[in-house]
Each structure stands twice: as structure tokens, then as C-alpha cells.
């Protein structure tokens, strides 16, 4: 099953090296998309950008 891992590169709560970079290695069909300058609250603050990327992922 394809899995998309989204992570803000400026996340101070859950650092990217401790989560997204490791998670995508554990997922056989994992894909990583990172966002420069996006914080831990990116799903709320940057919903327009993330929603577009999620829609693209699920329709491919």
C-alpha cells in the first residue's frame, strides 16, 4: 500500500530526523514529502498546500 509521509522541515515539536526520515525507511511503499519552513501545525496553517498534495496523492 503506498503511504505518504508529510513533514514540515521547521517542526520544533517532532524533529524530521526523529520521525519522517525514519518512518519512510520502514514503509515498503513509503514516499516522503517535506515542506521547507512549515511547522508542526502545518495541517492547520498550511491546509491549502497540504490538501492539494493529498488530493494529488490519492488520485494517482
TADAKA-V649734 format. One record per helix or strand of 3 or more residues. SS is the DSSP state (a for helix, b for strand). FROM is the first residue (numbers start at 1). TO is the last residue. If there is no record, write none. Layout:
SS_FROM_TO / SS_FROM_TO
This chain:
b_3_8 / a_16_18 / a_20_26 / b_30_35 / a_42_45 / a_47_59
